[in-house]
Amino acid sequence: MAAVDTVDGRGPRTTAAPTTGLVLAGIALVASLFPWTGRTPIVAVPGIDGSVVGLALGAAAALTFSLRRHGTVDRRIGATAAGFLSAALFGYALYQLMRPAIGTDVVPDVGIGLPMAAVAGLGAAVVAVADYDAIDDDAFWGRTKGFAVALVLGGGAFAGLFVGQLVALIPVSVGGALLGVSVDPRTSPIALAVLTAFSYLGSVGFVALYLYGRDLSLDYLDVGIPSARGLLVAVGGLFALLLLLGTITTLVQQLGLPSSDSQIQQRAMENPTLALYFVVLSVLVIAPVEELAYRNVVQKYLYESFTERSAVVLGAAVFAAVHFSQYQNANPLATLTTLTVIFLLSLLLGYVYYRTENLVVPILVHGAFNALQFLAVYLQATGRIPTA
């Protein structure tokens, strides 16, 4: 455990948070020496391929965290300054990513330095908040471990999709051969729909392993018949989700930011029948399994280390992160924009689960929302409503 002493008679001074912040700010500083976007930075300095602004912010944040670590500056002043500098570095990295692409078709050339600096800057800003709140070292490392485990749980549930799909390939292929129908998911919508349904069984299997590994009974699952209030929350949540999506979409369009469609949506635009299959799958398979894994497992696990509202935010971050491969695009800004949208929408689903403590309510919201999206894709693909 890191050393603890006192400063100015104001109680214990913890060092885990400022030490971690120092490391992260140092990473951001080094990352600023590497290429960021391949374009001339706002302030160009010979010999620096990345960003001298990022370098300055990273150095200032590292110095402030170092002073905090040694108790040289007051906790509230030092943590606030370190957090501001780190957040400014994160924001500047985002601006450098967005600058050449806003309102144009330019695909930014992202070097290794920019994402490293952005992630390190964001992490340092979060750590500065922990330092400001004077979280003791044991609690700090406990929360760090808790979030790391939540990421692993989210990744495990996502990996279960591929395991389920691989396991399903043999019986689906055999069944297709016996029936004399195509089972190539690239050309057969029904084959892709069936494989998708089976793939989600892999995530269910992961949840079962989680319950078994932690010796948890089925009572751990917050599944029950919604009350009248729960149904009202579900209806309100769906309208709120649609309103939020509309607002974000309008904002993204006004800013001229690119976005990315999922691979399934792209396939459905080419073959509208697939969209109808996914209307049904959204309600019966996708929403129930994703809410089970990412709300009842990931978010509920985070309750053990964080406040419930913090767990909603962190759970939404995990949910967005695991969708990276689904929305990966040649334009990194398009991927980032879409994942940000998913994060914000997931916040609402997580909040609904937190407020109702009944998994069925966010399932209803999530399922109806996804179904409406695929229905809209079907109507657009068939020309029944104009494409935006």
N, C-alpha and C positions, 0 to 999 in steps of 0.2 A: 504494500500500500504506500502511496506517495506521502511525503512528509507533511505534517500539519503543524502550524504554529499560530501565533496571534499577531495582529497588526493594529496598532493604535488602540489597543484594548477593546476592539470591537468584536471579539470572539474568534473562532477558529478560521484560519486561512487555509483553504484547500488548494492543492496544486495540480490535481489531475486534469481539470478543465483547461487552465491556462497552458499547461504543458502540451496537451493535445492540440490546442489552438496554435501554439508555436510551431508544432510539427506541420500542421495543415497549411499555415501561412507560409512556412518555408517551402513546402511543395509548390504552392501557387507562385512563389517568387521564382523558383527554378524553372517552372513551366513557362514563365514569361520570357525566358531566354530562347525558347524554342518557337518555331513558326506557329502563328495563329491562323491567319486566313490567306496567306500568300499575297495579300495586298499591302500597299504602303500604309503603315499605321498612322494615326493622327499625328503622333510625335515620332518622327523617325530619327534613330540614332545609329550611326555606323557601327557595325559589329553586333547589333542586337536584331535578330530575325523576328522576334516575337513582338512584345509591346512594352515600351518603356513606362507607359502609364501603369500597366499591370505590375511591372517590376517595382515601381515606386509604392503602389498600394500594398503589394505583398510584403515589401521590406518594412513599411510603416506598421502593418498589422503584426508582423513577426516581432518587431521591437516592442510594441505595446504589450503583446502577450508575454514577452520575456520580462518586462518590468512588472507585470501582474504576477508572474510566477515567483518572483523574488520579493513580492510585497512592497515594491518601491512606490507604486501608485495605489490610490484608493480603489477598492473593488468596483464600486459603481461607476466611477469615472473611467477607470481603465477598461473595464468590460464593455462599457458603452462605446468607447473610442475604438476598441479592437473589433467590436461587432459592426460598427459603421464602416470601418475600413474594409473589412472582409466582405460585407454586403455590397459595397461599392465596387470591389473587384469582381464579384459575381455579376453584378449588373453591367459593368463595363464589358465583360466578356460576352454577355448576351447581346449587347449593343453592337459590338464588333462583328458578331455573327449575323445580325439582322441588317446592318447598315447597307451592304451591297445588294441585298435581296428585296427590301421593302419596295413594293410597287413595280418590280421588274421580274423578269424570268431568269435572272442570274442565279446560278447554283453556287453558293459560297464554297470556296476551296478551304476546307478546315484542316489545319495542321494539328499535330499531337498536342501542342501547347495549350490551345484554347479550351478543349474539354477538361484537361487536367487542372488548369487554373480555375475554371468555373466551378467544378465539383469541389475542389479544395477550398475555394473561397466561400461557397455555400456551407460546407461543413464547418469551417472556422466561425462563420456567423452564428450557426446553431450552437456551437460550443461556447461562444461568448455569452449567449443567453443563459446557458447553464452556469457559467461563472458569475454572471450578474445575480442569479438567484441563489448563489452560495450553496450549490448542491455539494454535499460532502463526497469524498472520493469513492467510498464504497457504493453510494447511490449512482454516481456518475458511471463507474464501470459496469454496474448492474444494468443501467439503461442502455449503455453501449452494447453490451452483450444481448440484451433483450431485442434491440432493433436488428442486430446482426442475425439472430435466430429467426426473427420474423421474415427477413429477406430470404433466408434459407427455406423457410416454410413456404413462402410464396413461390420461390423457384422450384421447390419440390412438387407443389400442386401443378405448376405449369409443365414440368417434366413428365408428370403423370399422363398428360394428354398424349405425348408421343409414345409412351409405353402402351397405353390403351389402344392407340391406333395400330401399333406394330402387332399387338396380340390379336387384334381384330382382322388383320389382313388375310390370314389363312382361312378362317371360316367364311369371310365375305367372298373371297376368291373362289372357294369351293362351291358356295351357294350360287354365285353368279354363273359358274360353269354348268352346274346342274340345271339352272333355269334358262341357260343360253342367253344371258344378258351381259352387257359390258360392265366390268367392275373397275374400270380405269377412272379414278376420281378426276382426272384431267378432262375427260370427255363426258362422263356420266354424272348428272346432278344427283341422282338418287344414290349412287355409290358414294359420292362425297358426303352426302347427308348421313348415310348409315355409318360411315367411318368416323364422322364427327361425333355422332351420338356415342359410339363405342369409345372414342378417345376420351370423352368426359368421364367414362367409367374408371379410367386410369386415375383421374383426380380424386374420385370417390374412394378408390383403393388407397390413395395416399392419406386421405383423411382418416380412413379406418386404421392404417398403420400408426398414425399420430395418436389416435385415441388409445390404441393398444399399447404403444410405447410409453405413454404417460399414465397408464392404468386408469383411464377415464371411461365412465359408462356412457350409454346413449343419453343419459340425462344431461350430459354436457351440451347436447345440441338444443338450441333454443327454438324448438319447433312446436307450435301450438296453433289452435284455431284463433285467428285474429278477432279481437273484440270489435264492437262498432267503432270505437275510437281508432283502433288499428286500421280498419278499412278506410276510415276517413283520412288518416295519415297517408295511407297508400295512394288514394286518389289525389290528395294534395301534393304528395311527393312526386307523382307522375307529372302533374301540371308544372310543378316547380322545376323538374328536370328538363321538360320541354322548353320552358321559358328560359332557363339557364343556357341550354344549347343554342336557342335562337339568338340570345344576346351575345354569346361568345362568338358564334358564327358571323354575326353582323360586324362585331368588332374586328375579327380577323380579316374580313373582307375589306373593311374600311382602311385598315392598316396595310393592306396589300400583302399579307403574309401567306405563304403557301401552306397547304395542309396535305395530309396523306390519307387515302382510303385504305381500308383493310384489304387483304388479298381476297377474302370472301366477297366483299362488296364489289371488287373489280371483276371477279368471276361472275357474280350475279348480274352485273350490267351486260355482260356478254351472253348470259343464258338466264333470262328472267325466271324460269321455272325454279332455279336454285334458290332464288329469293323467297319463293313461297314455302319451300321446305324449311328454310331458316326462320320463317315466321313462327312455324310450329316448334322448331327446335329451341328457339329463344325462350319460349314459355315453359316447355316441358323438360328441357335438358340444360341449356347454357346458363340461364339465370339461376336456377336452383343450385347447380354445382358450383358456379363461381361465388355465389353468396355464401354457400356452405364453407368453401375453402378460404375465402378472403375476408369474410366478416366473422363467421362463427369460429374459425381457427386463427387466422392471422390477427385480426383486430382484437379478438377476445384474449389471445395470448399477450398482446401488447398491454392490456389492462393490468397485467401482473407487474409491469415495470413503470408504466406511465399513468398519468391521469387519463380518464376516459376520453376527454376531448382531444388530448394529444394523441391518443391511440387512433382516433378517427383520422387525423391528419397523416400520421405515419402509415396507417393501413392503406390509405388512398395512394400514398407515394409508392408503396410496394405493388399495389394493383396496377398503377401506371407503368412501373418499371418492367413488369413481366410481359407487358404488351409491346415491348420494343420490337421484337422480331416480327410481330404481326403487322406493324405499321412502318417498318424500316423502308426508307426511301432513299433514292440517289441524292436527294436534297436533304441534308441533315436538319435544316431549319423546318422543313415540312414535317419531319418526324417529331422534332421537339414541340412544334405547335400542337400537333395532334395528341401527343402524350400529355401535354399540359391540359388540354381539354378533357381528356380521360380522367386526369387527376381531380379536376374541379367537379366533374360529374360524380366521381367516386366519393368525394367528400359528402355529397348529399345522401348517397346510399348508406355510407357509414354512419351519418348522423341519424338517419331513420332507424337503423338497427340499434344504435345507442339509446335513442329515446324510447323505443317500443320494447326492446329486449326480446323481440320475437322475429326470428329469421324469415318467417313467411311474408312479413310486410315488405322488406326490401326486395324479396324475390318477386313479389307481385309488381313492384315498381320497375325493377330491372327488366323483368320479362316483357312487360307491356311496352316499355321504352324501346327495347331492341326489336320487338315485333313490329312496332310502328316504323322504325327505321328501315327494316327490310321490306315492309310493305311500300314505303316510299320509293325504295330502289326499284321494286317491281314495276310500280306505276311509271317511273321515269324511263326505265328500260323498254317498256312497251309503248311509250309515247303518250300515255294517258294524262300525264302532267308534264309541263315543260321542264327541261333541265336548267338549273340555275346557271 
